[in-house]
Structure formats: structure tokens, C-alpha cells
Amino acid sequence: MAKHAFALVEDTFAEFLAGDLLVKPAEHPWERQHYYALRRAVFSEEQQLMAQDKDANDFQAIPIVAVAHQCGMPERVIGAVRVYQTQPGTWYGGRLCVEHQYRRQGMIGKALVNEAVCQAIDLGCQRFLATVQQANESYFHSLHWDTLQAMDLLGRPHCLMQARLDCYPFMPRQSALLRKKVRCHG
């Protein structure tokens, strides 16, 4: 997280992070715009996996977003994932990403995966798959996923993984995620 200096004071402060977050399907045009911008920032610019992040699956995919709120008002998309059906009963999730300064918060990625799988279950999913970067394989194991096979995708090691649908939802859906506030008393 970036540190900033106060003017005329020898002290620093961290960037402000929203404390109120909501994970839900993208409904508004601005949410979809932020959804694609975040995906492009993570997969095209940061990870340099592909020049163009969009593909044919985006035409049928349901975009799911984590929206940061300030003073109760939605401000920006700080996390994203998509789900889409490839054949009756079989769904895929993909393009899971969280804005850099919100990573390691502990709940955003989990809530996005939970909502993605649950959305698909609501629509008749009987099998939910994802190709996951190998570096994230153990993270998905902690979210009730099994590895089916190792594979190479876009020149990097990935794993084809499957969610254990009987474990979902493993947390409340479409409810606010409030960061724990630390109070300092002097």
C-alpha cells in the first residue's frame, strides 16, 4: 500500500480504503465499465497475460463485482469475477481479480468466489469449473475446490479446478462486508 507524506509535517499516512463493500452481480453501466477496467488493469497491464482481456465468453457471462461504498454510497468496483455456462449444467468462473490495494484483506476474493458459484447454482449449475493460476491453487483448496489437472495456459502454469457445490454458500451472500475498524485510545 502506498504511503503519502503530510505537507509541512514529518509523518506519513496510508491510502484510504473503503470500509464498506458489497459483492453482487453488476447491474449498472458504471459497474460494468469499472469491471472491465479492473480486469484490464490486472490481467493485461499488471500480469501481462494477454493484450486484450475480453473474449467470446464475455457475451454470455454474468459479471460479479465487489463495490466499495463511501458514506453508504457506491463508489467504485474493487473486485471482479465472471461466470458463464458452457453446456447445460456446466458453468465456469474466471477472471477473478481484486484491486491491488485491497488484496490481502481476507474477505473480498472469498466473497467473489462464493457469489459466483452461488449465482451459477441458482441457475441450475451441476458442475462448476475454473482454470486457476497455479500460484492460487492452495487458495482455492481453502474455498472448497478440488484440482482436476495441471495445464499450461497463456504460457503460465494453471490448474483446472472444480468447486464442491455442496459446500456453497459458505458465507452470507450479497451482504455488506465491513472491515474491522481498529480503535486507538490514548
N, C-alpha and C positions, 0 to 999 in steps of 0.2 A: 504494500500500500504506500502511496506517495506521501512524503512529509512536506509540509509547507512552512515557511517562516512568517512570523508576525512582523509587520513593519515596525521599526524602531524598538523592538524587543528581542532579546536573545533567547527565543524559545521557538518551538515548532509545534504543529498540530497535524493530525492525520486528516485525510479527506473524510467528509461527512458521508456516512452510509445510511440509507433509509432503514428505519426500524420496522416498518410495516410492509409486508409482502403478501401477495395473493397469487396463487397458481391456478390457472384456469385456461380454457380454450380461448384463443384470440378471437375477439368479436368485432372490434373497431378497426377502421383502416389504419389509424396511427399505430395500433398494436402490431398489425401485420408488417407495417413499414419498419418498425423497430426490431421485430422478429427477424426479418431478412437482413437488416443491417448488422445485428449481433452475430448471426450465423456467418456473414461475410467477414466480419472482423476476426472471428475465432478461426474458422476453417480456411479462408483464403489468405488473410493477412498474417495472423499470428502463427498458425501451424503450417501454412503454405502447402496444404494438402491438395488443393485444387484451385485453378484460376477462377472458375465460376462455381459458386456453391449451389445454385439452383439446378434441379434436374427434373425429369419427367414425373417422378413421384410427387412433386410439389403440387401438381394439378389436382390430385385426389387427396392429398394429405390434410389432416387436421392439425393446425399449428397450436401448440400449447405454450403458454408464456407464464413467466414469473414477473409480476408487475410490482415495482416499488411505488409506495404511496408516501406522500408528504402531507401532513396535516389532514389525513383522511382522503386526499385526492390522488388519483393515479398520476404518476409522473413519467415513468419510463420502464421499458422492458429490460430486465437484468438477467433473465434466463429463458431458454427456449428448448423445445424438443418437438418432433413431429411424429404422427402415427398415420399409417395407411394400410389398407387391405390389399393383399396381392392375389388372393383367391378366397372363396367363401370360407370363413372361419380362421384364416391365417392372416395375421397382422404383423407389421414391422414397426419398430420405433427407430428413430435415428436423429442425427444432428443435435444431440444433447450438448448444450453449451451454457455457460454462466459467465457473465461479465467478470473480467479479471479481478477487480477489487472486491467482488462478492464471493469469490471462491474460498473454500475452507470455512464457510460459515456453518456448515454441518447439516443444513436442512434443505437448501434450495434444490440441489440435484436430486435428493431423495424425493422431495415433493413433486418435482417434474416427472420423474420415473413413475411414481405412484399414480399420478393423474393420467399419464399416458397409457399405462396398462389398464387402468380402470375405465377410461374412455372406450378403449377397444373392447373390453369385456361387456360394457353396456351395449355395444353394437354387435354382439354375437361372436366375439373372439373365442376361439377354442385353442389357439396356439399363437403365442406372441414371441417374436424373434427380434434380434438386433445384431448388427455387426459392430463390435466394440473394439476400440484400440486396445491392444494387449496390455498397455500400461494401466488401463482401467478395469481389467478383468476381475481383480480381487474386490474392487469397489462394488461391482455388480453381484458378485457372490454374496456380499453382505446385504444385498437388496432382494435376495431370494431368486437368483438366476443360476442356471447351470451352463457350463461350457459344453458345446456340442462338437466343435472342431476349430483348430487353428487354421488361419488362412492369411494370405498376403493380399492387401487391398491398397491401391494407390501408392504402392512401393513401401508400405509400412506393415508391420505385423498386426493382425486383428484376430478376433475370435468371433465365431458365430455362437450366439448365446440364446438361451430360451428362459423366459420367466416362468416361475412356478405359480400359475394362476390361482391356485387355492390359497396362496399367502396374501392375496390382494383383496381389498386395500389393507396396507399395513400401517396406515396413518390416516387421520381425517382428510377428506377431500374438499377442495375449493374453500378452505378456511384460511384466515389470516395467519401468517407465520410471523410472530413477533420475536424479534431478537431480544435476548435477555439484556436488560438495562443494568448497568453497574452503577451503584450509588456510592459516592465517596463522601464520608462525613469527616470533617476536620476538627 
